[in-house]
Amino acid sequence: MTDEISRLQQIIDGSGNIVFFGGAGVSTESGIPDFRSQGGLYSQKYDYPPEEIVSHTFFVRRTEEFYAFYREKMLFLQARPNAAHICLARLEESGRLKAVVTQNIDGLHQAAGSKNVFELHGSVHRNYCTRCHKFYSAEYIKSSSGIPRCGCGGIIKPDVVLYEESLDPAVMRGAAEAISAADTLIVGGTSLVVYPAAGFLGYFRGRHLVVINKTPTPADGGAELVINDSIAKVFSQLKVR
């Protein structure tokens, strides 16, 4: 165990109210590609820029093309939780971790057993008819073709926050309250360049700020501990007491 991991273990062992704030890097090791890294979706070539495809306007105007991209590049239903997801679920079960605030939409934290999860950008596992609001699973969307429609004829939309859409106020409030009450905030697998999500770090007033990311982030300067490594690798070395 390196000095950095030992220090992280000490911080966790001495904390009673930990919140984890994570991004795409938490799920890349489960086989889900991110958007911004080399080889990520933004660096691949499509008929339209990916950030345009996953916008509200594109969904409305080119719904079938949106879904072609969405099924292929954003629905990874075979993905399974990795060591980071599992460790966080165990920390919550131990009573030390009070909440997970995630920018991911894959539901892997819940699959690992986490209960108090604030999904800032929604979830692929919730899909609703835009007309009658009937619920549909991610499996239904994945197995459908063209534009998925409800029995009432309405178009089904994933409950994910597209570009041009606002974050859910209740989720934002819950995340802000959790971070405000934390004595330790662990930030992992995120470059902290996506707003308004990255702005939630401003609510933290606790003792220990830890950043775990492969590359530098804007929060590194104010962090007590910075670990530039794979988050799954780091969490696999921790002991949950």
C-alpha positions as CSV (number, residue, x, y, z in Angstrom):
1,M,0.0,0.0,0.0
2,T,1.5,3.4,-1.1
3,D,1.7,6.4,1.2
4,E,-1.2,8.0,-0.8
5,I,-3.5,5.0,-0.3
6,S,-2.5,4.8,3.4
7,R,-3.5,8.4,3.8
8,L,-6.8,7.9,2.1
9,Q,-7.5,4.9,4.3
10,Q,-6.8,7.1,7.4
11,I,-9.1,9.8,6.2
12,I,-11.9,7.3,5.6
13,D,-11.4,5.6,8.9
14,G,-11.6,8.9,10.7
15,S,-14.7,10.2,8.9
16,G,-18.3,9.8,9.8
17,N,-20.0,11.6,6.9
18,I,-18.4,10.9,3.6
19,V,-19.8,11.9,0.2
20,F,-18.5,10.6,-3.1
21,F,-18.7,12.8,-6.2
22,G,-18.0,10.9,-9.4
23,G,-17.9,11.1,-13.1
24,A,-17.3,9.0,-16.3
25,G,-13.9,7.7,-15.0
26,V,-15.7,5.6,-12.4
27,S,-17.5,3.6,-15.2
28,T,-14.8,3.4,-17.9
29,E,-13.3,0.4,-16.1
30,S,-16.6,-1.3,-16.5
31,G,-16.3,-0.9,-20.2
32,I,-18.4,2.2,-20.7
33,P,-16.6,4.9,-22.8
34,D,-16.5,8.5,-21.7
35,F,-16.9,11.5,-23.8
36,R,-13.7,13.6,-23.5
37,S,-10.7,11.3,-23.2
38,Q,-8.5,10.2,-26.1
39,G,-10.7,7.6,-27.8
40,G,-13.8,8.9,-26.1
41,L,-17.0,9.7,-28.0
42,Y,-16.0,13.3,-28.7
43,S,-12.9,12.2,-30.6
44,Q,-14.8,9.8,-32.9
45,K,-16.3,10.8,-36.3
46,Y,-20.0,10.9,-36.8
47,D,-22.3,12.7,-39.3
48,Y,-23.0,15.2,-36.5
49,P,-20.9,16.1,-33.4
50,P,-21.9,13.8,-30.4
51,E,-22.6,16.8,-28.3
52,E,-25.2,17.9,-30.9
53,I,-26.7,14.4,-31.2
54,V,-27.3,14.3,-27.4
55,S,-29.0,17.7,-27.4
56,H,-32.7,18.3,-26.8
57,T,-33.1,20.0,-30.2
58,F,-31.6,17.0,-32.0
59,F,-33.8,14.6,-30.1
60,V,-36.9,16.5,-31.1
61,R,-35.9,17.1,-34.8
62,R,-34.0,13.9,-35.6
63,T,-35.4,11.4,-33.1
64,E,-34.5,8.3,-35.1
65,E,-30.9,9.4,-35.6
66,F,-30.7,10.2,-31.9
67,Y,-31.8,6.7,-31.0
68,A,-29.4,5.1,-33.4
69,F,-26.6,6.8,-31.6
70,Y,-28.1,6.3,-28.2
71,R,-28.5,2.6,-28.5
72,E,-25.0,2.0,-29.9
73,K,-23.0,4.5,-27.8
74,M,-24.9,5.1,-24.5
75,L,-26.7,1.9,-23.7
76,F,-24.2,-0.6,-22.2
77,L,-26.6,-2.9,-20.3
78,Q,-24.0,-5.7,-20.1
79,A,-21.7,-3.5,-18.0
80,R,-21.1,-4.6,-14.4
81,P,-19.9,-2.6,-11.3
82,N,-16.2,-2.5,-10.7
83,A,-14.1,-2.3,-7.6
84,A,-14.9,1.4,-7.1
85,H,-18.7,0.9,-7.2
86,I,-18.5,-2.1,-4.9
87,C,-16.2,-0.4,-2.3
88,L,-18.5,2.7,-2.2
89,A,-21.6,0.4,-1.6
90,R,-19.7,-1.3,1.2
91,L,-18.8,2.1,2.7
92,E,-22.4,3.1,2.7
93,E,-23.4,-0.1,4.3
94,S,-20.8,0.5,7.0
95,G,-22.4,3.9,7.8
96,R,-19.5,6.1,6.8
97,L,-20.6,7.0,3.3
98,K,-23.8,9.0,3.3
99,A,-24.3,9.7,-0.4
100,V,-23.0,9.2,-3.9
101,V,-23.4,12.2,-6.3
102,T,-22.8,11.0,-9.8
103,Q,-22.7,12.5,-13.3
104,N,-23.1,9.0,-14.8
105,I,-26.4,7.6,-16.2
106,D,-25.5,3.9,-16.2
107,G,-27.0,2.9,-12.8
108,L,-23.9,0.9,-11.8
109,H,-23.8,2.4,-8.3
110,Q,-27.3,1.0,-7.6
111,A,-26.3,-2.3,-9.2
112,A,-23.4,-2.5,-6.7
113,G,-25.8,-1.9,-3.8
114,S,-25.6,1.8,-3.2
115,K,-28.9,3.2,-2.0
116,N,-28.5,7.0,-1.6
117,V,-27.5,8.0,-5.1
118,F,-28.1,11.5,-6.6
119,E,-28.0,11.1,-10.4
120,L,-27.4,14.6,-11.7
121,H,-27.8,13.6,-15.3
122,G,-30.5,11.1,-14.9
123,S,-30.5,7.4,-15.8
124,V,-30.8,5.2,-18.9
125,H,-32.9,2.8,-16.8
126,R,-35.8,5.3,-16.6
127,N,-37.7,6.0,-19.9
128,Y,-41.1,7.6,-20.2
129,C,-43.7,8.2,-22.8
130,T,-43.8,11.9,-23.6
131,R,-47.6,11.8,-24.0
132,C,-48.9,9.5,-21.2
133,H,-45.8,9.2,-19.0
134,K,-45.9,5.4,-19.0
135,F,-42.6,3.8,-17.8
136,Y,-40.3,1.7,-20.0
137,S,-37.1,-0.1,-19.1
138,A,-33.7,0.3,-20.7
139,E,-34.0,-3.2,-22.1
140,Y,-37.1,-2.2,-23.9
141,I,-35.3,0.7,-25.5
142,K,-32.3,-1.4,-26.4
143,S,-34.4,-4.1,-28.1
144,S,-36.6,-1.6,-30.0
145,S,-35.9,-0.3,-33.5
146,G,-36.3,3.1,-35.0
147,I,-38.2,5.5,-32.7
148,P,-39.6,3.7,-29.7
149,R,-43.2,4.4,-29.2
150,C,-45.7,3.8,-26.4
151,G,-49.0,1.9,-26.9
152,C,-50.7,5.3,-26.9
153,G,-48.6,6.4,-29.8
154,G,-46.4,8.8,-27.9
155,I,-42.6,8.9,-28.3
156,I,-40.6,7.4,-25.5
157,K,-37.8,9.6,-24.1
158,P,-34.9,8.5,-21.8
159,D,-34.8,10.2,-18.4
160,V,-31.4,11.6,-19.1
161,V,-30.4,15.2,-19.1
162,L,-29.6,16.2,-22.7
163,Y,-27.8,19.3,-23.7
164,E,-30.1,22.4,-23.4
165,E,-32.1,20.7,-20.6
166,S,-32.0,21.6,-16.9
167,L,-31.0,19.4,-14.0
168,D,-33.8,18.1,-11.8
169,P,-34.3,20.6,-8.9
170,A,-34.9,17.9,-6.3
171,V,-31.8,16.0,-7.3
172,M,-29.7,19.2,-7.2
173,R,-31.1,20.1,-3.8
174,G,-30.4,16.7,-2.4
175,A,-26.9,16.6,-3.8
176,A,-26.1,20.1,-2.5
177,E,-27.4,19.3,1.0
178,A,-25.4,16.0,1.2
179,I,-22.1,17.7,0.1
180,S,-22.7,20.6,2.5
181,A,-23.1,18.2,5.5
182,A,-20.1,16.0,4.6
183,D,-16.9,16.0,6.6
184,T,-15.1,14.3,3.8
185,L,-15.7,14.7,0.0
186,I,-14.0,12.2,-2.3
187,V,-14.0,13.4,-5.9
188,G,-13.2,10.6,-8.4
189,G,-13.2,9.9,-12.1
190,T,-14.1,13.3,-13.3
191,S,-12.2,16.1,-15.0
192,L,-14.6,18.7,-13.3
193,V,-15.2,20.6,-16.6
194,V,-18.9,19.9,-17.0
195,Y,-21.2,22.5,-15.4
196,P,-23.4,22.9,-13.5
197,A,-22.3,19.5,-12.1
198,A,-18.7,20.6,-11.3
199,G,-20.1,23.6,-9.4
200,F,-21.4,21.3,-6.6
201,L,-17.9,21.2,-5.1
202,G,-18.5,24.7,-4.0
203,Y,-21.0,23.5,-1.3
204,F,-18.3,21.5,0.5
205,R,-17.3,23.0,3.9
206,G,-15.8,19.9,5.5
207,R,-12.4,18.9,6.6
208,H,-11.0,16.5,3.9
209,L,-11.2,17.0,0.2
210,V,-9.7,14.1,-1.8
211,V,-9.4,14.0,-5.6
212,I,-8.7,10.7,-7.4
213,N,-8.4,11.1,-11.2
214,K,-5.9,10.0,-13.8
215,T,-5.3,13.6,-15.0
216,P,-5.2,16.9,-13.1
217,T,-8.4,18.7,-12.3
218,P,-9.3,22.3,-11.3
219,A,-9.9,21.1,-7.7
220,D,-6.4,19.7,-7.1
221,G,-5.0,22.9,-5.7
222,G,-7.5,22.9,-2.8
223,A,-7.4,19.2,-2.1
224,E,-5.7,17.7,0.9
225,L,-4.9,14.6,-1.1
226,V,-4.6,14.1,-4.8
227,I,-4.1,10.6,-6.4
228,N,-3.5,10.5,-10.1
229,D,-4.4,6.9,-10.8
230,S,-7.2,4.5,-11.8
231,I,-10.1,4.9,-9.3
232,A,-11.0,1.2,-9.4
233,K,-7.3,0.4,-8.6
234,V,-7.3,2.8,-5.7
235,F,-10.5,1.6,-4.2
236,S,-9.6,-2.1,-4.6
237,Q,-6.8,-1.5,-2.1
238,L,-9.0,0.0,0.6
239,K,-10.4,-1.9,3.6
240,V,-14.0,-1.1,4.7
241,R,-14.1,-1.3,8.5
